[in-house]
Amino acid sequence: MQATVATPTSSALSRFSISTQDKSSTAGQTSSTGPQPSRPSIIPPRSKSKGWSTGASGGRMRRIIAEDPEWSLAIVPLLTELCIQHIVKNFQNNPILKQLLPEHKQKVLDHLSPDLPLAVTANLIDDESYWRRCCTQRWPVCHVAKHGGSWKRMFFERHLENLLKHFIPSTTDPALILDLLPLCRNYVRRLRVDQFLPPMKLPPRPRSGELSDSGSEAEVEEPATDHYQLEDLVAGLSHLEELDLVYGVKDCGMNFEWNLFLFTYRDCHSLAATIKACHTLKIFRLTRSKVDDDKARILIRSLLDHPALEELDLSHNLVGDRGARAAAKLLSHSRLRVLNLANNQVRALGAQSLAHALAHNTNLISLNLRLNCIEDEGGQALAHALQTNRCLTTLHLGGNELSEPTATLLSQVLAVNTTLTSINLSCNHIGLDGGKQLLEGMSDNRTLLEFDLRLSDVAQESEYLIGQALCANREAARQRAPNPSCFMSPITAKGPENPAG
Amino acid sequence: MEVPQKTKNRTTLQPSNCTTKHLSTGYRCAVSKGHMHPHVYSSTINNSQSMERAQIFSTVSHHREALGEYLDGKKESEEDQSKSYKQKEESRLKLAKLLLCGTELVTNIQVAADIREIHRRVEEGEIRRQRLEKLENEVKTSQDKFDEITMKWEEGKRKRIPQDLWDMLNTQQVHCAGLIEDKNKLIGELQQELKTKDDQYVKDLKKQSDDICLLLERMEEQVKNVMKTFRQELSSIEKAFEVERRELLTSNKKKWERALQAHNAKELEYLLSRIKKVEDYEKQLNKQRVWDCEEYNTIKIKLEQDVQILEQQLQQMKATYQLNQEKLEYNFQVLKKRDEESVVIKSQQKRKISRLHDILNNLRSKYTKQIRQFQEENQSLTSDYIRLVTQFKELQKAMRHFALLDDKRFREIWLMNEEEAKDLISKAFDVDRIIHTQHLGLPWTAPDFWFLRNVGPISQQQQRSATQILEEVLIQTEEEGTEEATSEAESYLDLPKQVSMKTTRKILMLLCDESGFLIESKLLSLLRPLEKSECYLLKLDAIFSALGIESEDDLYKLVNFFLKYRVHHSPSSQVIHPGSFLQISPWNLSLPQEQTSLMSALDPGEQTDLERQKEESLVGGEPEEKEVPPSPTLIHPNDVLKILEAFVMGLRKPRDPPAPVKVVKYVRDTSKDSAYWEAMATVIPYATQNLWDALYTALEKYHFVLTQRAKLLIENNSLEKQNTELQMLLQQYLDSKINSELHVPPTQVLRAPTK
């Protein structure tokens, strides 16, 4: 209950604190009930130093002493204890783990240092608690749920991401990453790299300001700004499912240079080959990387008939109509379930081709065209497509210069379609009449749960009534699926979508 | 309880609205909308809350009847539900709304940023268009100016006066400077724009960080709010539950009390009725007791009387009992004595039995001993027997071998003797012929005797019985397996050559298997324990006796019949009547052999003749038959009976007088030998011998005469010689000189008588 004090951004951390507190509180109880008064005076010298430090900082000394489960009155430790200590001490040179009995194994794992070289531990230790210690020691914030609940996977993924993030081509030794490959190949399922550094003599970090200025000026003359080629790495990772890349530099601040954000054709070709070769890939994201039509076409061509791909995210790029047409082709040549083209330059033509593909598609469930400029022509085409489509559940058309004609068509769609659950038309020019027509369409719909009409010139009354209808639909959906966590769904749905304002 | 919470909601929402306001003021274009919309949202939220207070559902119902109905129905049902449920639903709805509002509030920032972006884009597009237009205009105007200047260069070239040229150059310079200035101005403007854009970028960055801060703030606020409201709702739900529980408790208590009172009243009622009943029962019991006493007395009197009677009876019974006891004791004594006697007898019997048992055992052991002895004896005897049998067989074999050898030797000796005899005979015949022709001058005809043509020992083809042959066949075929090479030569000696042993054997086997019905059942039962070959032999014997086959010929006939049947039937496959077949088949066979018998064979009347001929032909046709290798496997077992029938039909006719069974053994018939040899000896008859004797004496006489004559001749010759010698001497004398000296020579004298 004290976790409420913690900041919401670090909920995982707060969860930790709760768990440790729980543990310590129970231990405290045992200590208080324990009859030995001499206990705190006899402190074994091998008790955890970490526990001590935290205890000292927290000012809860007594509980932590009692927490030590290995404490005993016997002055001479058992031979097994000694052996285990020795194993722990020499683990780097002579890793003995598999041969031990389960309880001894657990003890060894509890005492192993998280700083041991990965070459020793990676394929030997599967124990989650060890990797948990490794993670918590290295990073203050750990969302293990984002890594499939596995601490080991999280450790390797973040470790690899970290290496990739700070890789400087032609400066850093590529063996640094490739050496890690045999160790982490079985555990890495997701790669989320939000920074690729361009090749430079000097690090482009914003912290070293003047140096980077001079470096960037020198860099202007350098024509080759290719980034790290992922081919070898991805080919080695046999379980990779998600690839989330941003070809850009983070936190450049006032040292902004266009060159920092160059996604070259060579990068593009190598990435295309990489994702084509990776048959296990399910989610591919390439955002904020200046992907224009040609590059998008190169990438999408390599993704045609991909066996596993389910989600494609090219948001915040420069994809135009031709890129959208390629994406439409991909829709009919793959099992894509989620397509995100938010904040691109798709216009009416691109939207029409997408609509054409959507009309007969049976896989796609989510389409995001936020902040494009498809206008009424594209919107109408999409609405026509939705009259035949029986699969799409989420549609985001926010900020697309749509107006009343689209709204009329969409209202007809709302009356017919029974699969759509979420529509977003915010930041358009729907107008008062359009709002009324949408309201009419909503009166016949029983499935839509979310309908965003903010900042789209709709009359307050109709917006309010639409909100009521949505409420009723939500109630009905809740009745249909009696799940207590149902009314929590809005949070989880909107949670990951970070505001990009 | 609800009111303060809602006011709190409002208070938490309002500051966030303020922040949005503050935020939106930063942007020039979005000012109006940014001001308006957040207001709108707050008002809608407030509105919704007020409306909720004023029972929203009723007001909305005319817009959405279905929904209203649904919710009304739900409400009605809710009334039935408990308070806690109501509270739960209410707080759930409230919380859902709160969450929705919160997320809306948070996402408002995103939406605001989106719309700003859109406006920026629109504006940017406009500005870019203007800029491009401007640049184009600039390009056009500068191009015009440049064209003008270049035109003037042409003009200047034509100028001849330096003054003019200088003026023109000056103006040109001014024009160029103007053009460059224009360009520079444009560049400056663009750079200015760039700078403002840079400033804008810085501003945007700041704003972005502000936005993010705001977002974080809102999120935190949202989390706090949600947490708080959740807790409040939880507590209110708990309270509602408690209240409900309390109500439930009180109502239950009341119910309980009521029920208890009712129960007490009922208890009392039951008690009263019970007391009444108890009194009734007591009265009834008393009555019953009195009545029972009276009845008891009467019964007692009656029973006492009964007892007296019974005692009398008892006395009587005791007396009789005494009597019976004495009787029984006497009987018991008698029986005891008898028992003793019987025990004695029993022991005697037992002893006897044991003795007899001993004897029996002795006898048994003896018996077993004897059995063993006899068995041993039997075994030794059987082994002896077997040995003897084998010996006998060997002996037989040896005997057969020796017999054959003897035969051979006999034959050789015979032949030798015969040759000698024949030589002698021929010599005799020669002598006879010479005598006849030369001495007697009679024509000589060579006597034609049967024995002269005979070569080898006289052996009549004796009719062996069928069984013997069978035995031979079977034994030889058996032996063949063991000693093939040795026996082959002899085995074919006395068997017809046309049929190999194996085929014969096979046919016989087939016959035996197929015509089991001909054998008597008794015989069959007797045959069972015998060996296979013996069994076959006996069976075949029985079958042959049944069929009437006795002699060797019959047997061969049968075999040949089988083979022929196969030869004729297998290719043609037409059904030939058995009788006609029998007639035709020998004819077919004998046709190449004896042309002369053709006519007689065709005559159906001369059956016997035919039969004989057939026999001959069978014997004669042996080599031909060999050419067709008979394979009895081709004879189907089903055909066997048909063949047999045909054969029997054919056989019965010639065999009307059944030949007496000959018991012929391997004893050679020597009766004819002496006759033969005698005949050989008397090849020259007595008459001729007499003749020869007479001739002999005559010739002797003649010889005597001749010898005399020869003597005489020799005498004569010697006389002649003497004569001639004398003559010679005479001559000599005559021719001598004495003669001449003599007047009368002796020669002359001699000559004179000779003359």
Interface residues (C-beta under 8 A of the other chain):
Chain A: T4 T7 P8 T9 G253 M254 F256 N343 R370 L371 C373 G398 G399 E401 S426 C427 S443 D452 R454 L455 Q460 E463 Y464 L465 Q468 A469 A472 R474 E475 A476 F487 M488 P490 I491 K494 P499 A500 G501
Chain B: K33 H37 V40 Y41 S43 T44 N47 S48 I56 V60 H63 R64 L67 Y70 L71 R92 L95 A96 L99 L100 T103 E104 V106 T107 N108 I109 Q110 V111 A112 A113 D114 I115 R116 E117 I118 R121 Y201 V202 L205 Q208 D211 I212 L215 L216 M219 E220 V223 M227
